Amino acid sequence: MTITKKIIGFAAGIFFSMSVFAETIAVIDVQKIVGQLPQTKTMMDTLNKEFAEPREELKKLESDIKFNIEKFQRESMTMSQEEQDTLKSKIEGMQKEAQTKLQPLQQRMQQRQAEERNKILALVKQAVEAVAAEDKIDVVLQAQSVAFVTPSKDISEKVAARISSLN
């Protein structure tokens, strides 16, 4: 009888010690959260407005280049060599101008997108920490890094709702 009690006591001790080490785990889908946020739409609208004028300028320049190339193809047979050379140099100059404007614009756009994306990711991080603290979650993993998880462990909706309420 004492050996049975010892075995039961030992088993109970192991069971309770294992439950002490058990951690509450949840997952989030950051891409899904960011896609649902009103802040993301606001960010995209802001960036579109911020870069609308330079993009329109480039579109006009590209349109002018296309027009001049088509003009050259249409009329080169009736143009003098001097007119052909003038139009070719005009097209080349416009292409160089477009290239010199395009690269810095793309770099500025990427930099601003990264800045705005980092602001949104900071909001996501704060919301994840708050939801995890409220729900007493010990570990939060990205959904993409987990092979399987029950839907009840996905806190993406809670996180998105919390961030959306900040707007």
C-alpha positions as a Markdown table, in Angstrom:
| # | Residue | x | y | z |
|---|---|---|---|---|
| 1 | Met | 0.0 | 0.0 | 0.0 |
| 2 | Thr | 2.8 | 2.4 | 0.8 |
| 3 | Ile | 4.5 | 1.7 | -2.6 |
| 4 | Thr | 1.2 | 2.4 | -4.4 |
| 5 | Lys | 0.8 | 5.7 | -2.5 |
| 6 | Lys | 4.4 | 6.6 | -3.4 |
| 7 | Ile | 3.8 | 5.8 | -7.1 |
| 8 | Ile | 0.5 | 7.8 | -7.1 |
| 9 | Gly | 2.2 | 10.7 | -5.3 |
| 10 | Phe | 5.2 | 10.6 | -7.7 |
| 11 | Ala | 2.8 | 10.5 | -10.7 |
| 12 | Ala | 0.8 | 13.4 | -9.3 |
| 13 | Gly | 4.0 | 15.4 | -8.6 |
| 14 | Ile | 5.2 | 14.9 | -12.2 |
| 15 | Phe | 1.8 | 15.9 | -13.6 |
| 16 | Phe | 1.6 | 19.1 | -11.5 |
| 17 | Ser | 5.2 | 20.0 | -12.3 |
| 18 | Met | 4.5 | 19.6 | -16.0 |
| 19 | Ser | 1.5 | 21.8 | -15.8 |
| 20 | Val | 3.6 | 24.5 | -14.2 |
| 21 | Phe | 5.9 | 24.5 | -17.2 |
| 22 | Ala | 3.1 | 24.5 | -19.8 |
| 23 | Glu | 3.0 | 27.7 | -21.7 |
| 24 | Thr | 0.0 | 29.3 | -23.4 |
| 25 | Ile | 0.7 | 29.6 | -27.1 |
| 26 | Ala | -1.1 | 31.7 | -29.8 |
| 27 | Val | -0.4 | 32.6 | -33.4 |
| 28 | Ile | -0.9 | 35.7 | -35.5 |
| 29 | Asp | -0.9 | 36.3 | -39.2 |
| 30 | Val | 0.8 | 39.7 | -39.6 |
| 31 | Gln | 0.1 | 40.0 | -43.3 |
| 32 | Lys | -3.6 | 39.4 | -42.7 |
| 33 | Ile | -3.6 | 41.9 | -39.9 |
| 34 | Val | -1.8 | 44.6 | -41.8 |
| 35 | Gly | -4.1 | 44.1 | -44.8 |
| 36 | Gln | -7.2 | 44.6 | -42.7 |
| 37 | Leu | -6.1 | 47.8 | -40.9 |
| 38 | Pro | -7.6 | 51.2 | -41.8 |
| 39 | Gln | -4.2 | 52.6 | -41.1 |
| 40 | Thr | -2.8 | 50.7 | -44.0 |
| 41 | Lys | -5.3 | 52.2 | -46.4 |
| 42 | Thr | -4.6 | 55.7 | -45.0 |
| 43 | Met | -0.9 | 55.1 | -45.4 |
| 44 | Met | -1.3 | 54.0 | -49.1 |
| 45 | Asp | -3.5 | 57.0 | -49.8 |
| 46 | Thr | -1.0 | 59.4 | -48.2 |
| 47 | Leu | 1.9 | 57.9 | -50.2 |
| 48 | Asn | -0.1 | 58.0 | -53.4 |
| 49 | Lys | -0.9 | 61.7 | -52.8 |
| 50 | Glu | 2.7 | 62.5 | -51.8 |
| 51 | Phe | 4.1 | 61.0 | -55.0 |
| 52 | Ala | 1.3 | 61.8 | -57.4 |
| 53 | Glu | 2.9 | 64.8 | -59.0 |
| 54 | Pro | 6.4 | 63.3 | -59.7 |
| 55 | Arg | 4.7 | 60.1 | -61.1 |
| 56 | Glu | 2.5 | 62.2 | -63.4 |
| 57 | Glu | 5.5 | 64.1 | -64.6 |
| 58 | Leu | 7.2 | 60.8 | -65.5 |
| 59 | Lys | 4.1 | 59.5 | -67.2 |
| 60 | Lys | 4.0 | 62.6 | -69.3 |
| 61 | Leu | 7.6 | 62.2 | -70.2 |
| 62 | Glu | 7.1 | 58.6 | -71.1 |
| 63 | Ser | 4.1 | 59.5 | -73.3 |
| 64 | Asp | 6.2 | 62.2 | -75.0 |
| 65 | Ile | 9.0 | 59.7 | -75.6 |
| 66 | Lys | 6.5 | 57.2 | -77.1 |
| 67 | Phe | 5.0 | 59.9 | -79.3 |
| 68 | Asn | 8.4 | 60.9 | -80.6 |
| 69 | Ile | 9.4 | 57.3 | -81.3 |
| 70 | Glu | 6.2 | 56.7 | -83.2 |
| 71 | Lys | 6.7 | 59.9 | -85.1 |
| 72 | Phe | 10.2 | 58.8 | -86.0 |
| 73 | Gln | 9.0 | 55.4 | -87.2 |
| 74 | Arg | 6.2 | 57.0 | -89.2 |
| 75 | Glu | 8.0 | 59.9 | -90.8 |
| 76 | Ser | 11.7 | 58.9 | -90.9 |
| 77 | Met | 11.4 | 58.0 | -94.6 |
| 78 | Thr | 10.3 | 61.5 | -95.5 |
| 79 | Met | 12.7 | 63.3 | -93.1 |
| 80 | Ser | 16.0 | 64.7 | -94.0 |
| 81 | Gln | 19.1 | 63.1 | -92.2 |
| 82 | Glu | 19.4 | 66.3 | -90.1 |
| 83 | Glu | 15.8 | 66.1 | -89.0 |
| 84 | Gln | 16.2 | 62.4 | -88.2 |
| 85 | Asp | 19.4 | 63.1 | -86.1 |
| 86 | Thr | 17.6 | 65.9 | -84.3 |
| 87 | Leu | 14.6 | 63.7 | -83.4 |
| 88 | Lys | 16.9 | 60.8 | -82.4 |
| 89 | Ser | 18.9 | 63.0 | -80.1 |
| 90 | Lys | 15.7 | 64.5 | -78.7 |
| 91 | Ile | 14.4 | 61.0 | -77.9 |
| 92 | Glu | 17.7 | 60.0 | -76.3 |
| 93 | Gly | 17.8 | 63.1 | -74.2 |
| 94 | Met | 14.2 | 62.5 | -73.0 |
| 95 | Gln | 15.0 | 58.8 | -72.2 |
| 96 | Lys | 18.1 | 59.9 | -70.2 |
| 97 | Glu | 15.9 | 62.5 | -68.3 |
| 98 | Ala | 13.3 | 59.8 | -67.6 |
| 99 | Gln | 16.0 | 57.5 | -66.2 |
| 100 | Thr | 17.6 | 60.1 | -64.0 |
| 101 | Lys | 14.2 | 61.0 | -62.6 |
| 102 | Leu | 12.9 | 57.5 | -62.2 |
| 103 | Gln | 15.6 | 56.0 | -60.0 |
| 104 | Pro | 15.6 | 58.6 | -57.3 |
| 105 | Leu | 11.8 | 58.6 | -57.3 |
| 106 | Gln | 11.7 | 54.9 | -56.8 |
| 107 | Gln | 14.2 | 55.1 | -54.0 |
| 108 | Arg | 12.3 | 57.8 | -52.2 |
| 109 | Met | 9.0 | 55.9 | -52.6 |
| 110 | Gln | 10.6 | 52.7 | -51.2 |
| 111 | Gln | 12.1 | 54.6 | -48.3 |
| 112 | Arg | 8.8 | 56.2 | -47.4 |
| 113 | Gln | 6.9 | 52.9 | -47.8 |
| 114 | Ala | 9.4 | 51.3 | -45.4 |
| 115 | Glu | 9.0 | 54.2 | -42.9 |
| 116 | Glu | 5.2 | 53.9 | -43.0 |
| 117 | Arg | 5.3 | 50.1 | -42.8 |
| 118 | Asn | 7.6 | 50.2 | -39.8 |
| 119 | Lys | 5.0 | 52.5 | -38.0 |
| 120 | Ile | 2.2 | 50.0 | -38.7 |
| 121 | Leu | 4.4 | 47.1 | -37.6 |
| 122 | Ala | 5.1 | 48.9 | -34.3 |
| 123 | Leu | 1.4 | 49.3 | -33.8 |
| 124 | Val | 1.0 | 45.5 | -34.5 |
| 125 | Lys | 3.7 | 44.7 | -32.0 |
| 126 | Gln | 2.1 | 46.9 | -29.3 |
| 127 | Ala | -1.3 | 45.3 | -29.9 |
| 128 | Val | 0.1 | 41.8 | -29.8 |
| 129 | Glu | 1.8 | 42.5 | -26.5 |
| 130 | Ala | -1.4 | 44.0 | -25.1 |
| 131 | Val | -3.6 | 41.1 | -26.2 |
| 132 | Ala | -1.1 | 38.6 | -25.0 |
| 133 | Ala | -1.0 | 40.3 | -21.6 |
| 134 | Glu | -4.8 | 40.4 | -21.4 |
| 135 | Asp | -5.3 | 36.7 | -22.4 |
| 136 | Lys | -2.3 | 35.6 | -20.4 |
| 137 | Ile | -0.5 | 34.2 | -23.4 |
| 138 | Asp | 3.2 | 33.3 | -22.9 |
| 139 | Val | 4.3 | 32.7 | -26.5 |
| 140 | Val | 3.0 | 34.3 | -29.8 |
| 141 | Leu | 4.3 | 32.8 | -33.0 |
| 142 | Gln | 3.8 | 33.9 | -36.6 |
| 143 | Ala | 1.2 | 31.7 | -38.3 |
| 144 | Gln | 3.5 | 31.1 | -41.3 |
| 145 | Ser | 6.1 | 29.4 | -39.1 |
| 146 | Val | 3.6 | 26.9 | -37.6 |
| 147 | Ala | 2.6 | 23.7 | -39.5 |
| 148 | Phe | -0.8 | 23.5 | -37.8 |
| 149 | Val | -2.7 | 25.4 | -35.1 |
| 150 | Thr | -6.3 | 25.3 | -34.1 |
| 151 | Pro | -8.3 | 28.4 | -35.1 |
| 152 | Ser | -9.0 | 29.2 | -31.4 |
| 153 | Lys | -5.2 | 29.9 | -30.9 |
| 154 | Asp | -5.2 | 32.5 | -33.7 |
| 155 | Ile | -5.4 | 36.0 | -32.1 |
| 156 | Ser | -5.1 | 37.9 | -35.4 |
| 157 | Glu | -8.7 | 39.2 | -35.3 |
| 158 | Lys | -8.2 | 40.4 | -31.7 |
| 159 | Val | -5.0 | 42.2 | -32.6 |
| 160 | Ala | -6.6 | 43.8 | -35.8 |
| 161 | Ala | -9.6 | 44.9 | -33.8 |
| 162 | Arg | -7.4 | 46.5 | -31.1 |
| 163 | Ile | -5.3 | 48.4 | -33.7 |
| 164 | Ser | -8.4 | 49.5 | -35.7 |
| 165 | Ser | -9.9 | 50.9 | -32.5 |
| 166 | Leu | -6.9 | 53.3 | -32.2 |
| 167 | Asn | -7.8 | 54.9 | -35.5 |
